[in-house]
Amino acid sequence: MQPTDRKVVVTGVGATTPLGGDSATTWHGLTAGRSAVRLLTHAWAADTPVKIGAEIAVEPSECLSRTEARKLDRSAQFALIAAREAWADAGFTAPAGVDTSVNPDRLGVVVASAIGGVTSLLQQYDILRDQGFRKVSPHTIPMMLPNTQGANVGLALNARAGVHSPVSACASGAESVGYAIDMIRAGRADIVVAGGTEAAIHPLNMAGFGNMMAMSKRNDDPAAASRPYDSARDGFVIGEGAGVVVLESAEHARRRGARVYAEAVGQGLSADSHHITQPEPTGRGIAAALTALLDSSDLTAAEVVHVNAHATSTPRGDVAEVKALRKVLGDAMDHVAVSATKSMTGHLLGGAGGVETVATVLALHHRLAPPTINLDDLDPEVEADIVRDEPRALPDGPIAALNNSFGFGGHNVVLAFRTV
């Protein structure tokens, strides 16, 4: 068998999200159709036009020691919590090398965010301005580096095959998972811990996104603010958290008797080359990514029965994504159950692809598609079978699912998973 022919499987999942402090609680919240969007209680939120968000359900201080937490940006804290859960869920009891079933030289990490350690950067600048040079934390630089999330997970797990943090805006988490699949296929690693994280609920980010008119201002009804595909949608709701999976070569997983959630089929990548923030309206780039996935794998359109859509609740993006899916999948799209889980979690930016990978894998594992909530009046341009209000059972037999993630700058990533 050539290295590029290696089959890749998912053996562990972990998450900390607005719906719960672990993957099980998050999955329960998703299938229950529960919104995690709330009014923000920070003092600064009183002065912002957008006063809502989906903040983490369990604060990192409840999971990490004070000594550990003070050296990590909030986004890295989320990543470490989710990675540790995924690592344990995969059956590992300690970092590589200490757990002798894992060779550190064959373990990789790919974890990223869109914005990096922005909260640490801004907080420390405030300290510099108000209190002077000597009060700035000596941990400032490693906390604000854009690779801080992956680097800290790699250190915690003793990963030596390579530690990476690909940055592609809101597609960063999904691109991390795709890169991890490629690492295993290329023979660089036997196991890769991969996903995305974000901690960007800060007045500067809220002001910037808000002034772009990208965010919902439904402050009077937070739980109904994120409403993908609804005719009255008016922008996304920012969320925070992390989602991480353990990917492993099927051969390695089989040797150690690991439980397998799903096969990681592969990824499709493309770029719109259209606009720095606006999606290409016809879905051309998204269609190219999906086509690339199908052309580079043995996946067929007929196998796909579920899509965890990017669907941020923006007027243009939601429609472009559906147009692309229908263009490439054709008549098979009529039998695809589409879920928009951001209706419940909000948009976790670079963390979205990681959390939604966890959701996609669990949907296949449990054969259950989460609902899309707040969909009262379907946009007539959305020609798709949207799972609404209640979860839906997925078919028996071999099935596959897609996880779509797109980012500012025109980044498009489509991931595929299937049952084993």
C-alpha positions in Angstrom: 0.0 0.0 0.0 1.4 3.4 -0.9 1.3 6.1 1.7 -1.2 8.2 -0.3 -3.6 5.3 -0.3 -3.9 5.2 3.5 -7.5 5.2 4.8 -8.1 7.8 7.5 -10.6 7.4 10.4 -11.9 9.4 13.3 -11.3 7.8 16.6 -11.9 10.7 19.1 -14.0 13.9 19.4 -13.8 16.8 21.8 -15.5 20.2 22.1 -16.2 23.1 24.3 -18.9 25.4 22.9 -21.8 27.7 23.8 -24.0 24.7 24.1 -21.8 22.7 26.5 -18.3 22.1 28.0 -17.8 18.8 26.1 -18.8 17.0 22.9 -21.6 15.0 24.5 -23.3 18.1 26.0 -22.8 20.0 22.8 -24.4 17.2 20.7 -27.3 17.0 23.1 -27.9 20.7 22.7 -27.7 20.5 18.9 -30.2 17.7 18.6 -32.5 19.4 21.2 -32.6 22.5 18.9 -31.4 24.8 21.8 -30.1 28.3 21.0 -27.0 29.4 23.0 -27.3 33.0 21.9 -27.8 35.5 24.7 -27.6 39.2 25.6 -23.9 40.0 26.4 -23.5 41.2 30.0 -20.1 42.9 29.6 -20.2 46.6 30.5 -18.9 47.5 27.0 -21.9 45.7 25.4 -24.2 48.5 26.5 -22.5 50.9 24.0 -22.4 48.6 21.0 -25.1 48.3 18.3 -24.8 44.5 18.5 -25.4 43.3 22.1 -25.8 39.6 21.5 -23.4 36.6 21.2 -23.0 32.9 22.0 -20.5 32.7 24.8 -18.9 29.6 26.0 -21.0 27.4 28.3 -18.2 26.4 30.7 -15.5 28.8 31.5 -11.9 27.5 31.0 -11.2 28.3 34.7 -13.4 25.4 35.6 -11.2 23.0 33.5 -7.7 24.4 33.7 -5.4 25.3 36.7 -4.8 29.0 37.3 -1.1 28.5 36.5 -1.9 26.8 33.2 -4.6 29.3 32.2 -2.6 32.5 32.8 0.0 31.5 30.1 -2.6 30.8 27.4 -4.8 33.0 25.3 -8.5 32.2 25.7 -8.6 30.6 22.2 -5.7 28.3 23.2 -7.5 27.4 26.4 -10.5 26.3 24.4 -8.3 24.3 22.1 -6.5 22.5 24.9 -9.7 21.6 26.6 -11.3 20.2 23.4 -8.1 18.4 22.4 -7.7 16.7 25.8 -11.3 15.4 25.6 -10.7 14.1 22.0 -7.4 12.5 23.1 -9.0 10.7 26.0 -12.1 9.8 23.9 -9.7 8.1 21.4 -8.5 5.9 24.2 -5.2 7.5 25.1 -4.3 7.9 28.7 -1.3 10.3 28.6 0.8 12.3 26.2 2.6 10.4 23.4 5.6 8.5 24.7 4.2 8.4 28.2 1.3 6.5 26.7 3.5 3.9 25.0 0.9 3.1 22.4 1.7 6.4 20.7 5.1 7.2 19.1 5.6 11.0 19.5 7.4 11.1 16.2 4.3 9.8 14.5 1.9 12.2 16.1 0.9 15.5 14.6 -1.3 18.5 15.5 -3.2 20.8 13.2 -5.3 23.4 15.2 -6.0 26.9 14.1 -8.1 30.0 14.5 -9.1 32.9 12.3 -8.0 35.7 14.6 -5.5 34.1 16.9 -4.6 35.6 20.2 -6.4 38.8 19.6 -7.9 39.1 23.0 -4.5 38.8 24.7 -3.0 41.3 22.3 -5.7 43.9 23.1 -5.8 43.2 26.8 -2.0 43.6 27.1 -2.1 46.8 25.1 -4.6 48.2 27.5 -2.3 47.3 30.4 0.7 48.9 28.6 -1.3 52.1 28.0 -2.8 52.4 31.5 -0.1 50.9 33.7 3.2 51.0 31.8 5.8 48.7 30.4 6.6 46.7 33.5 3.1 45.5 33.9 2.9 43.8 30.5 2.8 40.0 30.9 6.0 38.1 29.9 3.7 35.6 28.2 2.2 38.2 25.8 4.1 37.2 22.7 3.4 33.4 22.9 -0.2 34.2 23.8 -0.8 36.4 20.8 1.1 34.4 18.1 -1.3 33.1 15.4 0.0 29.5 16.0 -0.5 29.6 19.7 -3.5 27.2 19.6 -1.8 24.4 17.7 1.5 24.9 19.5 0.1 24.5 22.9 -1.9 21.4 22.0 1.3 20.0 20.4 3.2 20.7 23.6 0.5 19.1 25.8 0.4 15.9 23.7 4.1 15.7 22.9 3.5 15.8 19.1 6.7 15.7 17.0 5.5 14.7 13.5 4.5 18.3 12.8 2.4 21.1 14.4 0.6 23.4 12.1 -2.0 26.3 12.2 -3.3 27.1 8.8 -5.1 30.4 8.7 -7.9 30.8 6.3 -10.4 33.0 8.1 -13.6 31.2 9.0 -12.4 28.1 7.1 -9.4 27.7 9.3 -10.8 24.9 11.5 -12.0 22.9 8.5 -8.7 23.4 6.6 -6.9 22.1 9.7 -8.9 18.9 9.5 -8.2 18.6 5.8 -4.5 19.2 6.3 -4.4 16.5 9.0 -6.0 14.0 6.6 -3.3 14.8 4.1 -0.6 14.3 6.7 -1.7 10.8 7.4 -2.3 10.0 3.7 1.3 11.2 2.9 2.7 9.0 5.6 4.0 11.9 7.7 2.0 10.7 10.8 -0.1 7.9 12.1 -2.3 10.1 14.3 -3.1 13.8 14.0 -5.2 15.9 16.4 -7.0 18.5 14.4 -9.6 21.2 14.6 -10.4 24.9 15.2 -10.9 27.3 18.0 -11.9 31.0 18.5 -12.2 33.5 21.3 -13.1 36.8 19.6 -16.0 38.2 21.7 -14.3 41.6 22.3 -15.6 45.2 21.8 -13.1 45.8 18.9 -14.3 42.7 17.0 -17.9 43.4 17.7 -17.5 47.0 16.5 -15.7 45.9 13.3 -18.1 43.2 12.3 -21.0 45.3 13.3 -19.9 48.3 11.2 -19.5 46.0 8.2 -23.2 45.2 8.7 -22.3 41.5 8.9 -24.0 40.8 12.2 -27.6 40.4 13.3 -28.9 43.3 15.4 -31.9 41.3 16.7 -31.0 42.4 20.3 -34.6 42.1 21.4 -34.8 38.4 20.7 -31.3 36.9 20.9 -32.4 33.2 20.7 -34.0 33.9 17.3 -31.2 36.0 15.9 -29.2 33.3 14.1 -31.7 32.2 11.4 -30.0 30.6 8.4 -32.1 30.3 5.2 -34.9 32.4 6.7 -36.2 35.3 4.6 -35.8 37.6 7.6 -32.1 36.8 8.3 -30.0 39.8 8.9 -26.5 38.6 9.6 -24.5 36.2 11.8 -24.2 36.0 15.5 -20.6 35.6 16.9 -19.8 32.6 19.0 -16.8 31.2 20.8 -15.3 27.7 21.5 -13.4 24.9 20.0 -13.9 21.5 18.3 -11.2 18.9 17.8 -11.0 15.4 16.4 -8.4 12.7 16.5 -7.7 11.3 13.0 -5.8 8.1 12.6 -4.7 5.8 9.9 -7.2 2.9 9.8 -4.3 0.4 10.1 -3.0 2.1 13.2 -6.5 2.3 14.7 -7.1 -1.4 13.9 -3.8 -2.5 15.5 -4.7 -0.9 18.8 -8.4 -1.9 18.7 -9.7 1.6 18.7 -13.4 2.6 18.4 -14.0 4.3 15.0 -16.6 7.0 14.5 -16.4 7.4 10.8 -14.0 7.5 7.8 -12.5 10.9 6.9 -12.8 10.7 3.1 -10.9 13.9 2.2 -11.2 17.5 1.4 -11.8 19.8 -1.5 -10.3 23.3 -1.6 -10.7 26.4 -3.8 -10.6 30.2 -3.7 -13.2 32.6 -5.1 -10.9 35.4 -6.2 -14.0 37.6 -5.9 -14.0 39.9 -2.9 -12.3 40.1 0.5 -15.5 39.7 2.4 -18.4 39.0 0.1 -19.1 35.5 -1.2 -19.1 34.9 -5.0 -22.9 35.0 -5.6 -23.2 32.0 -7.9 -21.3 29.7 -5.6 -18.7 29.0 -8.3 -15.8 28.6 -5.9 -17.8 26.4 -3.5 -18.8 24.2 -6.4 -15.1 24.0 -7.4 -14.1 22.8 -3.9 -16.9 20.2 -3.9 -15.9 19.0 -7.4 -12.3 18.8 -6.3 -13.3 16.6 -3.4 -15.3 14.2 -5.6 -12.6 14.1 -8.3 -9.8 13.2 -5.7 -11.7 10.5 -3.8 -14.0 7.5 -4.4 -17.0 9.4 -3.0 -20.1 9.7 -5.2 -22.8 12.2 -5.0 -25.3 9.4 -4.4 -23.6 8.5 -1.1 -24.1 12.0 0.4 -27.2 12.1 2.6 -26.3 14.9 4.9 -24.6 18.3 4.8 -23.6 20.4 7.8 -23.7 23.7 6.0 -21.6 26.8 6.5 -24.9 28.7 6.5 -24.0 31.7 8.7 -27.4 33.5 8.4 -26.1 36.1 6.0 -28.4 37.1 3.0 -25.8 36.3 0.2 -23.8 33.4 1.7 -26.6 31.1 2.5 -28.0 31.2 -1.0 -24.6 30.8 -2.8 -23.8 27.7 -0.8 -27.1 26.0 -1.7 -26.6 26.9 -5.4 -23.2 25.3 -5.4 -24.4 22.1 -3.7 -27.3 21.7 -6.2 -25.0 22.5 -9.2 -22.5 19.7 -8.3 -24.8 17.1 -6.6 -27.6 17.5 -9.1 -30.7 15.4 -8.5 -28.9 13.7 -5.6 -29.4 17.0 -3.7 -33.1 16.2 -3.4 -32.2 13.4 -0.9 -29.7 15.4 1.2 -30.7 16.5 4.7 -29.1 20.0 5.3 -28.5 21.2 8.8 -27.3 24.7 9.8 -26.0 24.3 13.3 -24.9 27.9 13.6 -28.6 28.6 14.2 -27.8 27.3 17.7 -24.1 27.9 18.3 -23.7 31.2 16.5 -20.7 31.5 14.2 -17.4 30.4 15.9 -15.3 31.9 13.1 -12.1 29.8 12.9 -13.6 27.4 15.4 -16.7 26.7 13.3 -15.0 24.1 11.1 -13.8 22.2 14.1 -17.1 22.2 16.0 -19.0 21.4 12.9 -16.7 18.5 12.0 -17.5 17.1 15.4 -21.2 17.6 14.7 -20.9 15.9 11.2 -19.0 12.9 12.6 -21.5 12.5 15.4 -24.4 12.8 12.9 -23.1 9.9 11.0 -22.2 7.9 14.1 -25.7 8.3 15.5 -27.4 8.5 12.1 -29.2 11.7 13.1 -29.1 15.1 11.5 -29.4 18.1 13.9 -32.2 20.6 13.2 -32.0 24.1 11.9 -33.9 26.4 14.3 -35.5 29.8 13.7 -36.5 29.0 10.2 -40.0 30.4 10.0 -40.1 31.5 6.3 -37.8 29.7 3.9 -36.1 31.9 1.4 -37.5 30.9 -2.0 -34.0 30.9 -3.5 -33.0 28.1 -1.1 -33.8 25.0 -3.1 -32.8 22.4 -0.5 -34.3 20.0 2.0 -33.5 21.8 5.3 -33.9 19.9 8.5 -36.2 22.1 10.5 -37.0 22.3 14.2 -36.5 18.5 15.0 -33.6 16.2 14.3 -34.0 13.7 11.5 -33.0 10.1 11.2 -30.4 9.3 8.5 -30.7 6.2 6.3 -29.3 2.8 7.1 -26.4 1.4 5.1 -23.3 3.1 3.9 -23.8 6.9 3.9 -21.6 10.0 3.7 -21.9 13.6 4.9 -20.2 16.9 4.0 -19.0 19.7 6.3 -18.7 23.1 4.5 -16.6 26.0 5.7 -15.9 29.3 3.9 -13.9 32.3 4.9 -13.3 36.0 4.2 -10.8 36.2 1.3 -12.8 33.6 -0.6 -11.5 30.5 1.1 -13.6 27.4 0.5 -13.2 24.0 2.2 -15.4 21.0 1.9 -14.8 18.0 4.1 -16.3 14.5 3.6 -16.9 11.7 6.1 -18.7 8.4 5.8 -19.8 5.5 7.9 -17.6 2.5 8.4 
